[in-house]
């Protein structure tokens, strides 16, 4: 893994929106790290430092320790018929106690199960939910320890089979003895889009979905959604936000219960506290709304 620029004080760097936009292209695999750094350097004075500051620092971002006594965490393996290998692996975290608990699937971005998403699963467990964070890269050895390799590995997978791995993960979680049988799902970026598609794929088996800045499902499929949805958008996220008007029209036509919040002044990825795209106030508010929504629909 390339060395991270820990000598850069990220809190003191005012990042140009053009660099944020380039980072979004890099995160979604449209340009590689070398091109991202080169283009950031060319677009604005100090662009290289801005670009370097955006790379994640996962150790600094941990909010709930894996040894926290309020939770019990372990890795689990389970069958995944029709998936990329027929087997899956995930990070299962439950509150201390016997349960059963309301269950929440936590779906990663487009780079596998990185430490940020594992931390989100622990946050959900601390709040009283049985949380499973599946690793879509399990069929190819799991999250490789850095996002660049993770992004390439995930892009190379059969995407239909990867979606099936997520569907199978949801069904595995719902059926666990520690689950009360009431299932919710949340996810970020690719995972947010997967929450929307999971709602289509499993219908009434999903009671509540909270996609964070995720791509909308196909309009023709929206009528299959039975879950209540809490849709969370960044303020500055043209590609994803542009999907909302058509998605909302379809949700209304299908009489799907939904709420939408857009957090002005935030970037795509604002919930991820490992990079400067993180907006503490917006992330905290969005997470409070997420937990309240799950408690309403899954308790």
N, C-alpha and C positions, 0 to 999 in steps of 0.2 A: 504494500500500500504506500502510495506517495506520502512523503512527510507533510504534515499540516503546518501552516504558518502561525504557530502559537506566539510568535513575537509580535503579531499584529494585534493591537487593541481594537477589537471590533466595535466596542461601544463608542469609540471616538471617530469612526469612519462614517461619513455621510454618503451612502451608496446611491449613485445615479440610477434613475429608473431604467436607462438603457442597459445598464449592467444587470439589473434585475431581470430584464426581458431576455438577455442573452443566457442568464443562468437558467431561466425557465426552458429555453431551447435545449440547453445542455442536460437538464434533469430529465427531459422527455426524449433524450436520445437523438435529437435532430442534429446536434454537433457534438464532437468529442471534447475532452478536457483541454487538449492542446489548442483547438480552434477557439474554445470559449475564452481562454486566457489571452490569446492573441487578439481576438476581436475586442475584448474588454480593454486591453491596453491601447488599442487604436481609437476607440470611440470617445475617450475622455481622459484628461490628465489625471493620473492616479488610478486609472482603471484596473491595473494589475492588482494593486492592493485591495481594491474593492472586490474584485473577483475572488482573490484568495480568502478574503474574510468570509465569503459565503459558503465555503466548504464546511460540512458538518463536524462538530466536536461532540461525539456522543457521550463520552465519559462525563463531561461537564453538564450534560443535559439530564442526567438521571435524577428523577424526583422521588422514586420509591425504590429502596434497596431490594435486591432479590432475596435478602435475608430478613426482611421486615417481618416481625412476628404477627402482624395482622393478616398475613396471607400464607398460602402454601403454593409453591410454584414447582413445576416439573415439565420436562419434555415428554411428549407422548407420540406414539406411532399408531396408525390406524389404516384400515383398507381404504382405497380410493378407486373403485372400479370405473373405468373409462377415463381416468386421469392420465398424466404423463408417464407414470410408471406402475400404477395400480396400488401404490402405497403413498402415504403422506406422513408428515411430521409437523408437530405444532407445539407451541408453548402454552401450557394449560395452567391457569392461575385461579385459585379459589380463595374466598375469604376463610379465615380461621373458623372452625366449627364444622358441623356435619351437614348443613343444608336441609333440604334442597334449596338451590339458589336460582334466581332468574339468570338467564344466560345471554352473553354478548359475544359475538364473533368480531374480532378486531383484525381488519384486513390491511395489509401493508401497501406501500407505494410500488413503483415499478422496478424495485431493486431487491426484493426479497425481505425476509424478516430481520430488519436491522435493530440495533439496540433501542432506538426511539420507540418503535412500535411495541417492542417487548415492555418498555416502560409504560406505555399507554395501557397495555393489558393489566399490568400491576395496579395502575391507577383505578381501573374499572373494578378490580377485585377488592381494593381497599374500600370502594364505595358500595360493596355488597353484591357484586355480580360474579358469576362463574364465567371467566373469560378465556377464550381460546384464540390465539394468534397463529394461524397456519403459516407455514413457510412454503410458498409456491415453488421455491428452488430446491425443496427436499429431493425431488427426483434426480437432480443433477449435483447432489452433494450438500445442498443447503446454502444459506447466505455465506458468501466467501470471506467476509470480514471487511470488505470495502464496497462502496456504492458503485464505483465504475465497473468493476467486474460483475457485481450483482445485476446492474442494469443490462449488460450485454447478455448475461445468462438468461435473464427473464425474457428478453426480446427474442431469444433463439428458441424458446419453448413453443410447442404447439399451443396456440392461444385458446382454442376451443377446449382442449384437454385441461389447460390451466384453469379455465373457468369452471370446468367440472370438478377439479380438485377443491375449489372453494365451495361449491355446492355440497360436495361430500363432507367437507369439514363442518359446514353448518349442520348437516343432518347428524353427524357424529356427536357434535356438542349437544344438540337438542335431546338426544337419546341417552346421554350419560346419567347414571343414577344420581349424581350430585346436582343435576339440572331439574328445575321445576317444570320443564317442558315448554316454557315460554321463551321464545328466541328473539333476540334483537341483533342488529349488526351495525357496526360503524367502520369507516375506512377513509383513507386519505389519498388524494390524487388518483392513481390507478385503483386503489382500494375503494375510493368513493364511488367511482364508476361501477366497480364490482358490486357494491351495496345496491345500487340501482338495478343492476342486472340480476342480482340474487333475488330481489323482490319480484322480478318478472319470473324467474326460473322456479321458485318454490312456493309462490302464491301465499296462501293462508298459513303456511308453516312458518313464515316470518311475520312477527307481530309488529315490529318497529324497526325502521332503518334510519340511520343518520349518516348520509354521505357528506364528507367534507370535500369541497371543490372537485367533485367527480363528474365525469362525462354522463350525459343523459342517455337513457336506453333508447332503442328504436321507438319512434312514436307509435307505430302500429302495435307494439307490445305493451304499452302502458296500461291498457285495460286489464292485463293479467295481474297487476299489482293489487294486493289485498292489505299489505302492511300500511300502517301510518308512517309518514315520512317527515323528518325534520331535515331540511336541506340547508347546508351551510356553505356560503360563498365568500370569497375574498372580494374586496372592493376593486382591486386592480387585477383582473384576470380575464382578459377579453375573450380568449378562446373558449373557456368553460362557461363564462357568464352569457355568451352569445347563444348558448343552447337553451337558456332558461325560458324565454317567451314561448317557444313551441312546446317545451316540456310542460310548462304550467297549463297551457291550453289543453293538452292531452290529459293531465291529471284532473282538471276540472270536468272534462267531458266524461271521464271514467268514474267520477265521484270518489276519487282517492282522497283520504284525509291527509292534509299536508300543511306544513308551515315552512316558510323560507326566511332566512336571515342573511343579509349581506353586510359585511363588516367594513365600513368605509375606511380608506386609508391603509388597507392591508394588502399584502401580496399573496399570491398562490403559495400555499405551504405555511400560512401564518400560525398554524397550531404547532408546528414542529419547532421545539425550543432548542434545537441543536445548531441552527444557523440564524443570521441576522434577519431573515425574513419573518422570524417569530415576532408576534405582537402580543405581549403579555396580557394586556387588558382584554383584547379580542379573544385570545385563546382561552383565558379563564372564563369569560362570559359564555363562549361557545361550549366549553366543557360542562359548565354548570347547567346550561340548557340541555345538553346531551343527557346528563345523568338524571335530571328531572323528567325528561321525556321517557327514558327507559323505565324509571320507577313508576311512572303513570301507566305504561302499557304492559309491563312485564311482571309487576309485583303480584 
